[in-house]
Amino acid sequence: MIKFGTSGWRGIIGDEFTFLNARKVAHAISGHIKESLEYGINSNDYRVFLGDGARSPVPTVIVGFDTRFLSEEFAHEIAAVFALDGVKTLIADSDLPTPAVAWSIISRKAVGGAMMTASHNPARYNGFKWMPFWGGAAAPAVTEDIERRVELLGHHAVKMMSVDRSVRESWIESVDFKPSYFKQLSSLLDVKTIKKSRLKIGVDAMHGSARNYLRPFLENLGLEVVGLHENKDVLFGGLAPEPTEQSLRELAGVMAKRKLDIGLACDGDADRFGILDSGGEWIAPNEVLALALEHLVVNRGLKGKVARSVMTSHFLDAVAKSHGLDTRETPVGFKYIGDLLRSGQYLLGGEESGGMSILGHVPDKDGLLACLLMVELMATQRKSLASIRKGLFKNVGSFYNVRLNYRMDRLREMIELQERLRVKPPLDLAGGSVWRIDEADGFKFILRDGSWLGLRPSGTEPAFRVYAEAPTPKRLEALVDAGKKLLQGKF
């Protein structure tokens, strides 16, 4: 059964993720598009898209792909399905970041876009992400309609248009989306300050689709950049293409050896970021979000509300509060943050897993933009990120946090544990009194001293995500231990 998660449909290549299933999803999307545009029955958003003006009777979609095994072939396959269904496709001429596809949807006024990617997942996975005309993740109402249409297809094969006919009749057009995306990034940045900084930068593309984007953008600004892992490797060097502290150790070593000022990395489709300070020190995504907000407000003079997911650090809240800005909490999944960004009232939206976007950009994660904002911050203040973080801690308080995975043997154990936590939740943790329990997405136990423990079941594997935050490392360790005991059934 094909099911869409928080960021599209993903599966193991050759198992559930096959050309047959990809064609079915594409055909289902064609039906969804046509019915939505004609009748506006699936979402009021399509009425907004149509507006009062006349649009072409032929809808246009953007199709992109990352560096994964067969991603490009999958992209051309679904483009051929769209073509036979009467949907024109603008397909990327090479692998590109998901945020570049998102921006192209908006800039070219397309009805939506498909990206063939499994983001940060291991190499054996691939995925199909559908983004409607607003350039962000599809809402549940949209994905549920697509899933229903796929189910109705049953075992029927989906036909495609031939390559010769699609080219002859201009149903499929190959496009270089990079210039437009680079122009958009430049409009969001203080490029003059970055150019003058003479920063020396390390970039780890992790064999993903940032490889032709992040280093070239910085070099176009005249900066010295050392690039790593920019060749296409469908196995991602044997690692999942996720920019974590552990996976960026090679970049950290290069930074120390070459005395680079900052290290930047993106995941497989460049919608998530990883940041290293001078000397190769890891700057956690939670801290990057707070640094970005401080920079946008203080150095750029921008204002607006702030959105974050439920398991993201309250460090962001503290920085927002120090500037008189409101913070809104959402369930896990950037699509919820994206909905708020679309309102035009939110300056920044972010999540602890390395996702961020800002006002005036796409309502979806953009790892390249996050990396470039950290470069701009260092160029503006001419300080290390660690020293800027230290100043923030002094102003708004200290925040130490962690995220861990705790595997469980059976799904039944997970279900039973969740029921026990609902019926008989702990009233104190690590010697502190539980003040409030948030069950909006998992369990978040907030203590009276402001520290908190989060337990959230994974949607893809038999595991719990353990989140914790405290004002000191020692207090953080105690909370993590308490969380592990809860998962072991020791209430």
C-alpha positions, 0 to 999 in steps of 0.5 A: 500500500502506498502511503505518504508520510510527513514528506512524501512517499518513500520505500525500498528501491525494487521492493515497494518503490518501483517504476510501476508504483511511481507511474501509478502515483503520477497518474493519481496526481494527474487526476487530482490536479485536473479535478481540483482545478476544474471543480475545486473540490479537493482543497480551497487552495486551488481556488486561490491558485486560480484566482480571478484570472484565466489560466492555461487549460494545460496545467504545468508541473515541475519534476526534479530528482536527486543523486540517488540510484535511478532517481533521474530515470524515475523522474523521466518515467513520471514525466511521460505519464504526466504527458499522456495525461495532458499535463505539461512537464518542465523537468530538471536537466540535472540533479538539483535540491528539493528547495530549488524545485519548490522555488521553481513551482512558485516562480513559474506558477506551476500547479505543483511539482514532483521530486524524486528523493528519499532525502536523508534516508539510506541509499536503498530508499527512494521517494516521491515528494509532491508539492502543490502550487505553493511550493511546500509539502502537500497537506493531508487532504491532498495526499489522502486523495492521491492515495485513494486514487492509487488504490482505485487503480488496483493492479492496472498498468499505467500508460506513458507517452513515447519520448519522440511524441513528448518532445515533438508535441512539447509535453516535456521540456528540459530546464536549468532551474539553477539561475532562477534559484540562485537569484532567489537566494541572493535576494534573501541575503546580504551578498555585499557583506558576504563578498567582503568577508573573505571567509574560508569555507568547507562544504560537504555535499555528501554526494547529494544534490547540493554538489552543484549548488552550494560551493558554486554559489559561494565561489560566485561571491568570490569566497575560497571554498574547499569541497568534499564528496561532490561526485555522484555516488548512489551509495553515498560513501556507505553512509546515510546522507544525513549531516550529523556531527558523526557524519561530518568528522571528515569535514571537521578534520579538513577544517582544522588542517586548512584553518577554515572559518566555517563548515557547511553540509546538506543532506541528500536533497539539500533540504536539511543543513549541518553546520561546523564552526571554526576548528570543526566544532559542531553547532547543533540545528537547534542552536543554528535556528536561534542564531539565525533568528537573532541575526535576522532581527538584530543584523537585518532588522526584520520582524515577524512571528516564529514557528517551531515543531513541538520537539524543537528547542525552547532556545528559539522561544527565548530569543524570540521573546527577547525581541518581543516576538511570538512563537507558535508550536506545531506537530512534527513535520515541516508541512505544519510549519510551512502552512504558517509561513504561507501566511506571510506573518512568520519570519522564521520556521524551523525544526530540530532535525535541521529544517528551516525557511524564512519569510519571503522564501518557499514554505519548505525546508531549505538547507542551502539557505540555512547554511548561507545565513550562517555565513552571512552571520559570521561575515556580519559580526566577524565572530565565531558562531560559538562566541555568538552562541555564548553571548546569546546564552548570557542574554537569554539563558543556557539551553542544552539538548539532545535527540536519541533513538531508542529501538524496541523489539516489537510494535506491540511494546510501543503501543503498550508503552504509549497506553501506559504513559497516557493512563499513568504518566510520571509526575516527576522526572529526574528529581523535578516536578512535571508541570505540564504534559503535551500530547500533541505529537508524542509525549512532552513532559515539561518540568517547572524549571523549564527543562523538558523530556520528549518521547515520540514513536517513530512512524517508520521503524520500531523505535522511540525518539528521545528528546531532552533539554535542560539548562546544564549538561548534568541536568540534561544527562539526568533527564535522558536517563529518566527517559530511558527508564520510562521506555524500559517500563520503569515508571 
